[in-house]
Amino acid sequence: MKAMPRLEAVRLGLQHLSFRTLERLSGLAGDSLLLACADGRWTRRRSGHRSVTEEVREAIFAVKAECGERARLSLAARHRLMHQYMRERFPAFPAERIPSRWTFADVWKEWFGPGGARPRYGRTAQAAAEAGVSGRMVVHRPGQVLVLDSTPMPVKLRETVFGVAVTATLTLALDLYTHGLPAFRLTLQSDTSVDVAMLLRDVMLPLPMREGWGEDMEWPYAGVPADVIAEFTGHRVAALPFFAPETVTTDHGGPYKNHDLVEAEREIGCRILPARVLRQTDKFAVERQFLTIQTMLFEHLLGFTGGDVADRGADLRVAE
């Protein structure tokens, strides 16, 4: 057993222990007596708040249930609600024994957490937990979850009919398992439900090789040879995955909630899992892909418009 400085031993109170006790503690935690003191036997258990009796506990949970259906309330308002509940429910309870606002705040934080979420989202999370759907979904195969989203392109494109500059919308389909992009579409102005349905069609069909594409662009995936894919498709297939999606996650835009698109998704056997309103974390992967495409491609084009009107340059050209 290693020696310990006398000052540290006195500070811990080890000078009053017998040799057998020190030997036993050293056997539990190796050569360090400090680790032996951290096993909880020398630490006094927390006795809680003595002012929180059974009546006060009932009042706190009643206030919690009341605040769940109301707008955001301050700590002082919740404390007054607790006083009101105590006077109505337990009129004989002494008012001076009701916990102060600061004790009430400590108890509320210990029992229910800091409570930084907005009431609307807190109610949604509580309803999901009660329904048993709050668990995290684990994606373990390609095509299990397909995330769809659209964004205005930060570049102006030249239209092929009249040759004028037009605004386009970029729609992405992202496989959540591989973070790959099996399909994307560019549409003039805003996208429609037909464009999203055609995007799902592109996800399910293999992309044929085009003229000028080298061997590096051909189907390279191990386990399924390129000859087998070319045999049942009738042409050489490019290195882009294709599959029938099992679950489709979208936002609440008009094109994605269209009845015809929903019926098409059900026809191909997709489960529809819409993201929560104003929750970008439900589609974090595709949001990150938009930022990646902007930093790696759009920002290098002459027609890049920036994220705001104030960020646009004086010489704005059109991307060919």
Residue pairs with C-beta under 8 A, 6 or more apart in sequence:
1 22
1 23
1 26
1 31
1 33
2 31
2 32
4 14
4 33
6 15
9 15
12 33
12 34
12 37
14 22
14 33
17 25
22 33
25 33
25 36
25 37
26 33
26 36
28 36
28 39
29 35
29 36
29 38
29 39
49 99
49 103
49 106
49 107
51 97
51 98
51 99
51 103
52 60
52 99
52 103
52 107
53 97
55 86
55 89
55 90
55 93
56 82
56 86
56 98
56 99
58 89
59 82
59 85
59 86
59 89
60 82
60 104
60 107
60 108
60 111
62 85
62 89
63 78
63 81
63 82
63 85
64 112
66 81
67 73
67 78
67 81
67 119
68 119
68 122
68 123
68 126
69 123
70 119
71 119
72 118
72 119
73 81
75 101
75 104
75 105
75 108
76 101
78 104
78 108
79 101
79 104
82 98
82 104
83 95
83 98
86 93
86 95
86 98
87 95
99 107
108 115
109 115
115 122
117 125
121 276
121 279
124 276
125 134
128 134
137 145
139 145
139 176
139 177
140 177
141 177
142 175
142 177
142 178
142 241
142 243
143 175
143 177
143 243
143 244
143 245
143 246
144 176
144 177
144 246
144 247
145 175
145 176
145 177
145 245
145 246
145 247
145 248
145 249
145 273
146 173
146 174
146 175
146 176
146 182
146 203
146 245
146 246
146 247
146 248
146 249
146 270
147 173
147 174
147 176
147 248
147 249
147 250
147 283
147 285
147 286
148 171
148 172
148 173
148 174
148 196
148 199
148 248
148 249
148 250
148 256
148 286
149 171
149 172
149 174
149 250
149 251
149 283
149 286
149 287
149 290
150 169
150 170
150 171
150 172
150 190
150 191
150 253
150 255
151 169
151 170
151 290
152 167
152 168
152 169
152 170
153 167
153 168
153 169
153 170
153 186
153 298
154 294
154 298
154 304
154 305
154 306
154 307
155 298
155 301
155 303
155 304
155 305
155 319
156 165
156 166
156 167
156 303
156 305
156 316
156 318
156 319
157 165
157 166
157 167
157 168
157 186
157 303
157 318
157 319
158 164
158 165
158 166
158 318
158 319
158 320
159 165
159 166
159 188
165 303
165 318
166 188
166 189
167 188
167 189
168 186
168 187
168 188
168 189
169 186
169 187
169 188
169 189
169 190
169 191
170 184
170 185
170 186
170 290
170 293
171 184
171 185
171 186
171 187
171 191
171 195
171 196
171 199
172 181
172 184
172 286
172 289
172 290
173 181
173 182
173 183
173 184
173 199
173 200
173 202
173 203
174 180
174 181
174 285
174 286
174 289
175 181
175 182
175 241
175 243
176 249
176 285
178 241
179 285
179 289
180 241
181 289
182 202
182 203
182 240
182 241
182 242
182 243
183 199
183 200
183 202
183 203
183 240
184 199
185 191
185 195
185 198
185 199
185 202
187 195
190 255
191 255
192 255
192 258
193 255
193 256
193 258
193 260
193 261
194 260
195 255
196 255
196 256
196 258
196 261
197 260
197 261
197 264
200 245
200 248
200 264
200 265
200 268
200 270
203 242
203 243
203 245
204 242
204 243
204 244
204 245
204 268
205 242
206 219
206 229
206 233
206 237
206 238
206 240
206 242
207 237
207 238
207 240
207 242
208 233
208 235
208 236
208 237
208 238
209 217
209 218
209 235
209 236
209 237
209 238
210 238
213 238
216 239
217 238
217 239
218 226
218 236
218 237
218 238
218 239
219 226
219 229
219 230
219 236
219 237
219 238
219 239
220 226
220 239
221 239
221 241
226 236
226 237
229 237
230 236
230 237
244 268
244 269
245 268
245 270
246 269
246 270
246 271
247 270
247 271
247 272
247 273
248 265
248 270
248 271
248 272
248 273
249 273
249 274
249 275
249 282
249 283
250 256
250 272
250 274
250 275
251 274
251 275
251 283
252 274
252 275
252 277
255 261
256 274
262 272
265 272
266 272
275 282
275 283
276 282
280 287
298 304
301 319
302 317
302 318
302 319
303 316
303 317
303 318
303 319
304 319
305 311
305 312
305 316
306 312
306 313
